Amino acid sequence: MSELSRDGFTIESSVRLPVAENDRLQAVSLHVRASRADEDNLAGGVYRRLQFAGALTAHLTRAFDAQLAYVVQWERRSAPNLSNNVFSLSFTAEFQPAVD
């Protein structure tokens, strides 16, 4: 099997904004991403992948986050364009050991 190559780039940035004097919300984060890749496939063609994403995270407590994200991704081969969009909602809890 010949070697498959992949070439591309990704640009990401995020910012966290603290929220003062709020008992239910400690901070809000905004994350954006743009990427592009050209990837060989086993049939000898090249896939081109373009992706744009944005996420908003609410830091509800010191150990609990809720994130809403949307990813727009296009994959293009020689002929058709394929749309591959994703919407996600995630919750993250960090458990702290009990302190005596």
Secondary structure, DSSP 8 states (H G I E B T S, - for coil): -----EEEEEEEEEEEEE--S-SS--EEEEEEEEEEEEEE-TTS-EEEEEEEEEEEEEEEETTEEEEEEEEEEEEE-SS-EEE--EEEEEEEE-------
